Amino acid sequence: MTLDILYFAWVRERIGEPRETVSTDATTVAELVDELRAREDRYALAFSDLSALRVALDQDLADFDAPLAGVREVAFFPPMTGG
């Protein structure tokens, strides 16, 4: 499957790109993260602490064990805070 992946805030800074399109065989977000980590050190650094990340699938918040079936867009970002 082909996914558009969006990176925000410090995730974008570590990876060096705001978005990319990837082909993947991953069936869950966690499997996708494992594939991305294995690509290069910059991805391994960005995804080194999943507790510091949130994910949205087609603009809906999701968990890392969420399935990717039917998803077109995955966004990774740090937790949002109010203020």
Buried (B, 14 or more C-beta within 10 A) or exposed (E): BEBBBBBBEEBBEBBEEEEEEBEBEBEBBBBBBEBBBEEEEBBEEBBEEEEEBBBBBEEEEBEBEBEBEEBEEBBBBEEEEEE
